[in-house]
Each structure stands twice: as C-alpha cells, then as structure tokens.
Amino acid sequence: MTLLLAVALLVAPAPVAGAEVVAQPQAADTPAVRLDLPQLKARLAKAAGGVPDLSNTDLSGLDLAGLDFKAANLTKARLADARMAGANLFSCDLTDAVLTGADLSHANLDGTVLRRAHLDRANLQGASLFATIIEAADLRGADLSGARIIGYLRSANLSGAKLRDANAGADPGNQSMGVMRATFVGADLTGADLTGANLFKADFSHATLASAKLANADLRNAELVQADLTKADVTGAKVSKANLDEADFSGATGVARLVGLGEARNRDKAIFDAN
C-alpha cells in the first residue's frame, strides 16, 4: 500500500497553489525504547517476513550497515548518527523519525515514507529514493550527491543540501501508471547545490531556489512555475521546454548562458533583470 500511494502522488498533478493542507492529529509522545544491536536483530528475525514493529525505538548511534529493515514500522524511531550505509529500508515507514546525521549512503529507500522525518546533515550519497514520500521532511545540509531521487518532496526543507550530480530526472520507460518524476512543489532549496543534477521533468513549482547552484543542471521540461531563482547560479543549465511561468531570475548569474532558453515555455512571463 505504501508503494502504491507513493506512485499515485508522483504521477498526480501538482496541487493548486494556496490549497489548504489539513494537518492530521498526532499521537501523544511516548518514551522511546532503547535497543542494542542484538535486541534489534532479534526483533527483525522474529518478524520472519512480517512487518517488524520498531516504532518509538531508540537506535541512535548504532552500526546498522547493511541490515535488512524491509517494510518495518519505524515511525518516530530515533536513528540519529546511526551508521546505515547500504541498509535495506524498502517500503519502511519512517514518519516523524529522527535520522539527524545518520549515514544512509547507498541505502535502499525505495517506496519508503519519510514524511516529516529529520534528515538534517544526513549522508544520503548514492542512495536510492524511488517512489519515496519525503513530504515536509527536514533535509537541511543533507548530502544527496549522486542519489537517485524520484520522490514526493512537497514542502521539504533542503536548504543548504548537496544534490551534486543527483539523478532526479523522470524515466518514462516501463511506467504503466504514467511518468513518475521528482516533485519539489513548495520546497525550500535555498543555497542548495544542484550542480550537474539531472532534473528532467522535475516539478519545482512555487519552490525556493534562491542562491542555489544549478550550473549545468538538466532542467528540460521541468516545472518552474513561480519558482524563486533569485541570485541562483544557472550557468549552462538546460531549460528547453521548461515552464518558466512567473519564475523569478532576478539577480541570477549565468542567465545569458542558459541552454535552450528560447525554447522554454512561458519565457515571456518569467522575471529577468532589465538589460
């Protein structure tokens, strides 16, 4: 069900600007249960193909590299500074989990729910986030360099994050439910580094990309409706067929070196500095 929900979000049209987002009631906080590595492995083994319940557990600082958490319930789990390189978190629920400073490099996060998760300063280099729900997550200063990202990142905070050479481009092949793409609607990418990133068909509508580095990024066919690109570096970025409706490039550097600007949609409605 989690993976199907993620797919539905990724192929659905962007929500109408200004639409009210109804907050869901939150359960009262309960004390986290501290587990050591043997206790954790025992719980995973006991699940035996079922759904391991690790909600409200404290796994902070543990070496969990390569462990198989497939489909585990990790809601509100504490994994700060945990070492999870190469871990399998396929289809896990990490809603409201704390992963501050965690090492998730090359981890499998496909189909995972990271809604409102704390991933600030986390290492996600080379991780796979396909059909992943990352809505309203905190990714400030996180490193997603080289990561594969086809996720729902509406209202996520990626200020200062590194996405150099990240692959967030849509792949139209073998997608029977429609073209899935990275959705950054309303996300904060202030000062983020997206140098050389593949952002083909990504949706940045109403997103903040102020002072972001987008040099040589592939933004072809991307949605940049009302995106804030003030003072961004767009040198060499490809924008052919991108939707620039009311996108604000005021103070941006490298505008003259945008590739395919003449082929961009709604170029006449974008905001550029006066010549």
Buried (B, 14 or more C-beta within 10 A) or exposed (E): EBBEBBBEBBBEEBBEEEEEEEEEEEEEEEEBBEBEEEEBEEBBEEBEEEEBBBBBBBBBBBEBBEBEBBBBBBBBBBBBBBBBBBBBBBBBBBBBBBBBBBBBBBBBBBBBBBBBBBBBBBBBBBBBBBBBBBBBBBBBBBBBBBBBBBBBBBBBBBBBBBBBBBBBBBBEEEBEEEBBBBBBBBBBBBBBBBBBBBBBBBBBBBBBBBBBBBBBBBBBBBBBBBBBBBBBBBBBBBBBBBBBBBBBBBBBBBBEEBBBBEEBBBBEEBBBEEE
